[in-house]
Amino acid sequence: MFSLNTFSQNKLKGKLEYKVTYNLSFQLDSTDANSRKAELMILYLGEDFSKYLSRAKTIANPIVVEGNSAHTSRNALTNFHYEIIKERDKDSLLYLLKIDKSDDRLVYAESKHQFDWQIEQETKTIEGFTVQKAITSFTGRAYTAWFTTEIPISDGPYKFNGLPGLILEITDTQGYWDFKFVGLEKLSPKITYRLNLKQYEKTTRPALEKLWHRYRQDPFTFGGGIPDNITISPEVHKKYVESFAKMLEKENNPLELKQ
């Protein structure tokens, strides 16, 4: 596993200066075009690191602070419960997930350098920015990206990074996952962000995905049985578990394919 020791004393603190908004259009069921959904995603940019998450999570938790044991976030209506931190000048990417039901906090680390980009000559304009085409592959998918050197920050939505400018659009060649730039906002005042990794259990991507799948199979009993404050009959519980299983079967088209 890529080392988590890139952060001194397991802590990260800094100012977030810009907010980039993307519209993510995605199709979780590859067999059903009608299953397509869309969600706004946010990339916060700071001098030392960036933070990527769903807009719904920022609404549920307007104070962008994680890893505080006294903090309790409200549930957000989102398909994407994780957050991603990329350090600007270090080869470090953190994927963080908090499971509200059990208050479990999980994190795995990866190298940022996962992308072998091929920059092409084709250009176009997106929302007034001149962008240039680049192609790459990532976890079983081929992607076309459009980046701008007018925002000279080597970052982008999700884990994507490594180009000589900000990625404004990126789409896999089958069109299942499509990130489109919506807008750029300078934050005033800047947002102070603090991350305490001591509150997180270090894991790997496969282990995290397995645990998240188990939680979604039956959130009622995850972490040790149905809580006393929830009244549900065995029959109703069974129906819920069956509906969760059908839902997960249809989610056959994740952004990162298993390799």
C-alpha positions as CSV (number, residue, x, y, z in Angstrom):
1,M,0.0,0.0,0.0
2,F,1.2,3.5,-0.8
3,S,2.5,5.0,2.5
4,L,0.4,7.3,4.6
5,N,3.5,8.8,6.1
6,T,3.6,11.6,3.6
7,F,1.7,13.8,6.2
8,S,3.8,14.8,9.1
9,Q,2.3,13.7,12.4
10,N,-0.8,12.5,10.6
11,K,-2.2,16.0,10.3
12,L,-3.0,18.3,7.5
13,K,-4.1,22.0,7.8
14,G,-4.4,24.7,5.2
15,K,-6.5,27.3,3.4
16,L,-8.8,26.4,0.5
17,E,-8.8,29.4,-1.9
18,Y,-10.9,28.3,-5.0
19,K,-14.0,26.2,-5.6
20,V,-14.4,24.4,-9.0
21,T,-17.8,22.9,-9.7
22,Y,-18.3,20.0,-12.1
23,N,-21.5,18.4,-13.3
24,L,-20.9,14.6,-13.2
25,S,-23.2,12.6,-15.4
26,F,-22.9,8.9,-14.8
27,Q,-24.6,5.5,-15.6
28,L,-24.2,3.0,-12.8
29,D,-26.1,0.3,-14.7
30,S,-24.4,-0.4,-18.0
31,T,-27.5,-2.3,-19.3
32,D,-30.0,0.5,-18.7
33,A,-29.5,3.9,-20.3
34,N,-32.5,5.2,-18.3
35,S,-30.5,4.7,-15.1
36,R,-28.4,7.7,-15.9
37,K,-28.1,10.3,-13.1
38,A,-26.2,13.6,-12.6
39,E,-24.7,15.2,-9.5
40,L,-22.7,18.3,-8.8
41,M,-19.2,17.7,-7.5
42,I,-16.8,20.2,-5.9
43,L,-13.0,20.5,-6.2
44,Y,-11.6,22.9,-3.6
45,L,-8.1,24.2,-4.4
46,G,-5.6,25.4,-1.9
47,E,-1.9,26.3,-1.9
48,D,-0.8,23.0,-0.5
49,F,-3.6,20.5,-1.4
50,S,-7.0,20.0,-3.0
51,K,-10.2,18.4,-1.7
52,Y,-12.8,16.7,-3.9
53,L,-16.3,15.7,-2.8
54,S,-19.9,15.8,-3.8
55,R,-21.7,19.2,-3.4
56,A,-24.4,17.4,-1.4
57,K,-21.9,16.6,1.3
58,T,-20.8,20.2,1.5
59,I,-24.4,21.2,2.0
60,A,-24.9,18.6,4.8
61,N,-21.6,19.7,6.4
62,P,-20.9,23.3,5.5
63,I,-17.8,23.5,7.8
64,V,-15.1,21.7,5.8
65,V,-13.4,19.9,8.7
66,E,-12.8,16.2,9.1
67,G,-11.3,13.9,11.7
68,N,-12.7,15.8,14.7
69,S,-14.1,13.2,17.1
70,A,-16.8,15.7,18.3
71,H,-18.1,16.3,14.8
72,T,-21.3,14.6,13.7
73,S,-22.3,15.1,10.1
74,R,-25.8,14.9,8.8
75,N,-26.7,12.5,6.0
76,A,-26.5,13.9,2.5
77,L,-28.4,12.7,-0.5
78,T,-25.5,11.7,-2.7
79,N,-24.2,8.7,-4.6
80,F,-20.7,9.6,-3.6
81,H,-19.9,9.5,0.1
82,Y,-16.1,9.7,-0.2
83,E,-13.6,12.6,-0.2
84,I,-10.3,12.8,-2.0
85,I,-7.3,14.8,-0.9
86,K,-4.3,15.5,-3.2
87,E,-1.2,17.2,-2.0
88,R,0.1,19.8,-4.4
89,D,3.9,19.2,-4.2
90,K,4.0,15.6,-3.0
91,D,3.1,12.3,-4.6
92,S,0.2,11.6,-2.2
93,L,-3.5,11.0,-2.7
94,L,-5.9,10.1,0.1
95,Y,-9.3,8.5,-0.3
96,L,-11.4,9.0,2.8
97,L,-14.8,7.4,3.7
98,K,-16.9,7.8,6.8
99,I,-19.7,5.3,7.4
100,D,-22.3,7.3,9.5
101,K,-24.1,4.2,10.8
102,S,-21.0,2.9,12.7
103,D,-19.0,6.2,12.8
104,D,-16.2,4.2,11.0
105,R,-13.6,6.4,9.3
106,L,-11.5,4.7,6.7
107,V,-8.6,6.0,4.6
108,Y,-6.3,4.5,1.9
109,A,-3.4,6.2,0.2
110,E,-2.2,6.0,-3.4
111,S,0.3,7.6,-5.6
112,K,-1.0,10.6,-7.6
113,H,1.1,9.5,-10.6
114,Q,-1.4,6.9,-12.0
115,F,-1.9,8.6,-15.4
116,D,0.1,8.3,-18.6
117,W,-1.2,11.3,-20.5
118,Q,-0.8,11.8,-24.2
119,I,-1.3,15.5,-25.0
120,E,-2.7,16.3,-28.4
121,Q,-2.8,19.5,-30.5
122,E,-6.6,19.9,-30.7
123,T,-8.0,22.8,-28.8
124,K,-11.5,24.3,-28.1
125,T,-13.1,26.8,-25.7
126,I,-15.0,25.8,-22.5
127,E,-16.7,28.7,-20.6
128,G,-14.2,31.2,-22.0
129,F,-11.1,29.1,-21.2
130,T,-9.0,27.8,-24.0
131,V,-8.5,24.0,-23.4
132,Q,-6.4,21.4,-25.0
133,K,-7.1,17.7,-25.5
134,A,-5.3,14.8,-23.7
135,I,-6.0,11.1,-23.5
136,T,-5.2,8.5,-21.0
137,S,-6.5,5.2,-19.5
138,F,-7.3,4.5,-15.9
139,T,-8.5,1.3,-14.1
140,G,-9.9,-0.3,-17.3
141,R,-11.4,2.7,-19.0
142,A,-10.0,5.0,-21.7
143,Y,-10.5,8.8,-21.2
144,T,-10.5,12.0,-23.1
145,A,-9.7,15.1,-21.1
146,W,-9.7,18.9,-21.8
147,F,-7.4,21.0,-19.7
148,T,-6.5,24.7,-19.6
149,T,-3.1,26.2,-18.9
150,E,-4.9,29.4,-18.1
151,I,-5.5,27.8,-14.6
152,P,-1.9,26.4,-14.1
153,I,-2.9,23.9,-11.4
154,S,-2.2,20.3,-12.2
155,D,-5.5,18.9,-10.8
156,G,-8.9,17.8,-11.8
157,P,-12.1,16.0,-10.6
158,Y,-11.9,12.7,-8.7
159,K,-8.3,11.3,-8.8
160,F,-7.4,12.8,-12.2
161,N,-4.4,15.0,-12.2
162,G,-0.9,15.4,-13.9
163,L,-1.6,17.7,-16.8
164,P,0.0,21.2,-17.1
165,G,-3.3,22.9,-16.1
166,L,-6.7,22.3,-14.6
167,I,-8.9,19.6,-16.2
168,L,-12.2,21.2,-17.1
169,E,-13.8,18.2,-18.8
170,I,-13.0,14.5,-18.8
171,T,-15.1,11.6,-20.2
172,D,-14.6,7.9,-20.7
173,T,-14.8,6.8,-24.3
174,Q,-18.0,4.9,-23.7
175,G,-19.7,8.0,-22.1
176,Y,-20.6,6.3,-18.9
177,W,-18.7,8.8,-16.7
178,D,-18.7,12.4,-17.8
179,F,-17.3,15.4,-15.8
180,K,-18.1,18.8,-17.2
181,F,-16.9,22.2,-15.8
182,V,-19.7,24.4,-14.4
183,G,-17.8,27.3,-12.8
184,L,-14.8,28.6,-10.8
185,E,-15.2,30.7,-7.7
186,K,-12.6,32.5,-5.6
187,L,-13.5,32.0,-1.9
188,S,-13.7,35.0,0.3
189,P,-12.9,34.4,3.0
190,K,-10.7,31.3,2.4
191,I,-11.9,28.1,4.1
192,T,-9.7,26.6,6.7
193,Y,-9.5,22.9,6.4
194,R,-8.0,20.5,9.0
195,L,-7.6,16.7,8.7
196,N,-6.6,14.5,11.6
197,L,-5.7,11.1,10.2
198,K,-5.4,9.6,13.7
199,Q,-9.2,9.4,13.6
200,Y,-9.1,7.2,10.5
201,E,-8.4,3.5,10.2
202,K,-5.7,2.9,7.5
203,T,-6.8,0.3,4.9
204,T,-6.5,-0.6,1.2
205,R,-8.9,0.1,-1.7
206,P,-10.1,-3.5,-2.0
207,A,-10.7,-3.8,1.8
208,L,-12.6,-0.4,1.9
209,E,-14.7,-1.4,-1.1
210,K,-15.6,-4.7,0.5
211,L,-16.6,-3.1,3.8
212,W,-18.7,-0.4,2.0
213,H,-20.4,-3.1,0.0
214,R,-21.2,-5.1,3.2
215,Y,-22.6,-1.9,4.8
216,R,-24.9,-1.2,1.8
217,Q,-26.1,-4.8,1.7
218,D,-27.7,-4.3,5.2
219,P,-27.1,-1.0,6.9
220,F,-29.5,-1.9,9.7
221,T,-27.3,-4.6,11.1
222,F,-23.9,-3.3,10.1
223,G,-21.6,-2.9,13.0
224,G,-23.5,-5.4,15.3
225,G,-27.2,-5.9,15.0
226,I,-30.2,-3.6,14.7
227,P,-30.0,-0.7,17.1
228,D,-32.5,-0.5,20.0
229,N,-33.8,2.9,18.7
230,I,-34.9,1.3,15.4
231,T,-38.2,-0.8,15.4
232,I,-38.4,-3.1,12.5
233,S,-40.0,-6.5,12.1
234,P,-38.0,-9.5,10.7
235,E,-40.3,-9.6,7.7
236,V,-39.8,-5.9,6.9
237,H,-36.1,-6.2,7.5
238,K,-35.9,-9.1,5.0
239,K,-37.7,-7.0,2.4
240,Y,-35.3,-4.2,2.8
241,V,-32.3,-6.5,2.5
242,E,-33.8,-7.9,-0.7
243,S,-34.3,-4.4,-2.2
244,F,-30.7,-3.5,-1.3
245,A,-29.4,-6.6,-3.1
246,K,-31.4,-5.7,-6.2
247,M,-30.0,-2.1,-6.1
248,L,-26.4,-3.3,-5.8
249,E,-26.8,-5.8,-8.7
250,K,-27.7,-2.9,-10.9
251,E,-24.6,-0.9,-9.9
252,N,-22.4,-2.9,-12.2
253,N,-20.6,0.0,-13.8
254,P,-18.4,1.8,-11.2
255,L,-16.0,4.5,-12.3
256,E,-13.0,2.3,-11.3
257,L,-13.4,-1.2,-12.9
258,K,-11.9,-4.2,-11.1
259,Q,-8.7,-5.3,-12.7
